Amino acid sequence: QVASSLVGNLERFPPAVLRALGQAAVGLSVSQIEDSISGEDLKASLPALSKVHGWNTEQSSAIINKLLSSGYEITDGQSLARLGSLVAGLSSSTLQSLPAKVILEAVNLPEFAQ
């Protein structure tokens, strides 16, 4: 609730703001993610956003979809692991389209296992 009220007063979310929000970024609404954050800003903020816990499915899906449509590619285990807590937003079709090698690489990375 506090996170929602904090981000509710903002209109734009450049990378510096997203990083500064930290865990409070979980208060972003799906419409804010879709309308007020560019894909490039999401990519630049991925190291911080991937550490936020408590995303709901709609939020993580909106972030993942925007990342993928702005050119983020999952080409190896590292690029999958970089998604961190957002990985739950990957659609089953996207997961099924990944080479098994990518998933095997990711599950062997300690940061992905966490």
Buried (B, 14 or more C-beta within 10 A) or exposed (E): EEBEEBBEEEEEBBBEBBBEBEEBBBBBBEEBBEEBBBBBBBBBBBEBBBBBEEBEEEBBBBBBBBBBEEEBEBEBBBBBBBBBBBBBBBEEEEEEEBEEEBBEBBEEBEEBEE
